[in-house]
């Protein structure tokens, strides 16, 4: 008996959803990012207004002073939606987990100078509370932002900040043989140490900002623009001279994440500033204000770790933020 196998090609009646076709044109196939991003946010038929702000809708453009003709003008250059985001972070965390296991097994932490171990407890461990603040701020941005294209990148960033707070906490446990005493002291330092009070005040002031776009600029451009080069470049270089090679491995997630964050944030600022002169002026005002606050707040910690080099380092960091903002059309 012979079998004859035939194949039938079934042509789809349409290649994408109608709301995607309105943006993409005709009936062209869309990417997964486009299908998982464009116009997903509800705009009509809400059952009620927020009881805490009955003068505004659940999703309201007036929650920021920034004005955009189309809030979906911005597209994430990484093309991240939930699926690609979780896969990318899984790979990064797998690598981070292997670093922790290797360092714990080989006792590389013990190779560091005792003085530098103490400095890490002073300058790095309290940063986990800053990371919690960054999580809160990005959650607030995601909650109030208009358009899925922005709200989803803010939420991805929020979740990443919790991950970084956990990484810093695990570093503390490595330093104190899993007793947790170093983390308890880090909390006391965050609340009481003179080194950290400028940073704590800045973070707590950011919690009460009304304009979510100003908050996004303050946290992700200005505060992060100081933290990531200062802690994961300049402090790390100083630590390597003290036998702190292990910290270079443990900081890899934060280093890679900082580069990844810049891609979407710089594109968002560029698109927003290009929309109008009014937008560019607002962004410039916010960036100047919060860059000054961030540099001032972190200077005491820089002096504690770097000594006489701190002034030049902070000037370099300020110049880098200014240069980066200018590429996005923002003058500081």
N, C-alpha and C positions, 0 to 999 in steps of 0.2 A: 504494500500500500504506500502510495506517495502522498506527501503533504505539500500543498502549495501555500506559501505564506505571503500575504499581501499586506502592504502598509497603506494606510490612509492618512493623509495630512489634513488635520482639522484647522482651518483658519479661524483665529479668534475674531469675534464680532467687533471687538474694540480692544485697543492695546493698553488703555489706562482709564482712570476715572475721569468723569466729566470736569470736576473742579481742577484737576491737574492739566487736562487738555486746554482749559482756558488760558493757562499760563504758558504751557509748553508749545501750544499751537497744534491745530488739527487733531490727529489721534496718534501722536508719536509715542513710542515706548518710553516710559519714565524709569529713572533709576530708583532703587529702593529708598535712597535718601529723600528723593523728591516726594515719593509716595508717603513716606513716613514723616514728612515735615510740612509741606505746603498746605496752608489753609485748614489745618486740623483743629485749630482753636475755634470754639463756637462763637458766633457773632450775633445770633438772633434767638428769639424764643426762650429767653430766660424766665424761670418761674418767679423769681423774686430778686430784689436788690439786696446787697449785703446789709445785714442789720446793723453792722458797726459803721457803715458809710452809705446810708440810703440815698445819697445824692449821686452815687456813681454805680456803674454796672459792675458785675463780677470781673469782666475783662474790660478795662477802660483806658483809652489812649491818654486821658487827662491825668493819669497817675505819674506822668513825667512831663517836664517842660520841653523835652525833645519832640520835634514834630517830623513825622515821616509821611510821605504820600502813600507809600506801601511798606508796611513793616516786614514784608517778606523779600525786600530788596537784598537783605543780608542772607548769605548762604554760607554755612560752615565749610571752610576750605578742606577740612578733614573728611567731609561727607559722613559725619557720624550721626547715626540714629541708634536706638536702644541696642539692637543686635550687634552692630559693629563696635559700639562703645564697650559693651560687656566683654566681647572677645579681646579687644585691645588691652583692657585693664587686667583681664585674666592673665594674659601673657606677661605683663609687667609685674604683677604680684607673684607669679610663679618664680620669676627671676629673683625678686626680693626675698621670697621665702627661702630659696636655696642659699642666698647670701647669709641669712640669719643662721641657718643650720650649720653652714661651714664655719662661720666665725665662732659660734657657740662650741662646736666640736673641737676646733683648733685653739680655743682660748686666746684669740687674737686681741681681745679687749685687754687682756693682762699685759700685752706687750707695750701698751701706751704708757707714757710717763704718768705718774700719779697726779702731778699737778694739772696735766691736760685732762685727765679723767674728771677731776673736780671742776675744771672750767666747762666741760661739756654739760655737767649737771647744772651749772649756773646759767649758761647761755642757750642751751638747746632744749632741755626738758621743759622749762616754762613755755616754750613756743607751742607746745601742744594745746595750750589754752587759746593762743592766737589762732591756731588752726580750727579750733571749735568755733571761734568767732567768725572765721572766714566761711565755715559751713553755714552758720546762721545767716550771714549776709547774702551768700549766693542763693540760699533757700528763699530769702525775702525777694531777691531779684527775680527768681523763677516764678514766684507767686504773683508778683505784680506786673511782670513784663507783658508786653503785647506781642502776640505772634509766637507760634511754636518754634520758629527758627531761633529765637533768642531764649525763650523760656527753657528749652531743652539743654542748650549748652550751659546755662547757668546751673541747672539741676545736676548735670554731669559733674561740673566743677564742685558743687556742694558735696556730693558723695565722695569725690576724691579727697576733699579736705578732711573728712572723717578718717579716711584711710591713712592719710599722712599723720594725723594725730595719733593713731594707733601705732604706726611705725615708730614715732618718737617715744611713745610709752614703752614699747618693747626694747628700745635702746636703753631706757632707764632701768628696765628689769635686768638687762645684761650687765649693766654697771654695778648693780647692787645684789647680784646673785638671787634675783627673783624675790627679794624681800618686800619690794614696793616702797621702801623708805625714801628713795631718791624722788619718787613721784609725789609722795606726800610733801617733801621739802620743796619741790618745784611749784606746788600749789601755793605754799606759803610765800615763796619768792614772787609769784605772779601777783599775789594780793598785797604784799608788804615791802618787797625789796625796792629800793630807790631806782635800781637799774631798769625795772620793768614798769614803773608807774606811768611814764609817758606813753608807752605802748598800750597799756591797759586802758588809760583814759581815751586814747584815740579810738580803740576798738569799741569801747562802750558808747562813745559819741556817735560812731557810725551806726550803731543799732537804732538810733532814733531819727535817722535821715528820712525825710518824707519822699523824696524823689528817687525812685529805684535806679534810674540811669546814673545819677550822681553816686549812688552807693556802689554801682558796678565799677565806675571809674575809680572811686576811692579805694576799693578793695583790690581789684584785679590789675589795675594799671599802677597805682601809686604805692600802696602798701606792699603788694607782691613784688613790685618793681624794685623795692629795697630789700625785702626779705630773701628772695631767691639768690641774687648774686652775693649778698653779704654772708648768709649762712652756709650756702652750698658751693661757694667758690672761694671767697676770701678767707673765711674761717676754716674751710677745709684745707686750703693751702698752708695755713699756719699750723694746722693739726698734723699734717704729713711730716713736718719737721720735728714733731714731738712723738713720732711713732704711731700716728693715728690713721694708718692706711685702712684699717677696718672700717672707719667711718666713711671713707670714700665709697666703699661697697654698699654700706647701709643707706647712703644718701642717693644712690643711683635712681631710685624711683622719683624722688623729688626733683632731681636734676632733669630727668627726661620729661617729667610732667610740666616743669616750668617752661621748657621749650615748646611743648605741645600747646599749652595755654596761650602762648603768644600768638599762635597762628590764627585762632578764631577771634581773639580779642582785638588784635591789630586790624583785622579785616572788618570787624564790626565798627570800630571807631572810624576807620577810613570811609566806609559807606555812609555812616551817620554824619560825619563832618562834611562830606561832599554834597549832602542833600541841600544844605542852605548855610549862609553866613551866620545866621542866628544859632544854628546847631553848633557850628565850629566855635563860636564865641562862648557858648555855655560850656562846651567840653574843655576849652582852654582855661576858663575860670576855675572849673572844678579840679582839673588836673594840676594847676598851679597851687591851689590851696592845699590839696591833700598830699602832693609831693613834698611840699615844705613841712607839713605835719609829720609825714612818715620819716623823712630824713632826720628831723629834730628828735623824734621819739626814739629812734634806734641808735642815735649817736652815742649815748652813754654805754650801751652794750658793746658797740664797736670799739670804744676806747678801752673797755675792760679787757677785751680779747686781743686787740691789735696794738694797743698802746699808742705810740707816736705815729704809727701808720694810719690811724683811723681817719684823720682829717682828709688825707688824700684819697682814701678809699671811698668815703662818703661823697666827696666832690665828684669822683669818677662815676659813682652810681647815679647821682643827680644828673650828670651830663648824659648818661646813657638813657635815662627815662626821657629827658628832653629831646634827644635825638630820635628815639623811637616814636615819641608822640608826633614829632614834626613830619615823619614819614606818613603818618595817618592824617595829616592836615591840621594838627593841633599845635598851637604855639604856647609854650610855657615860658 
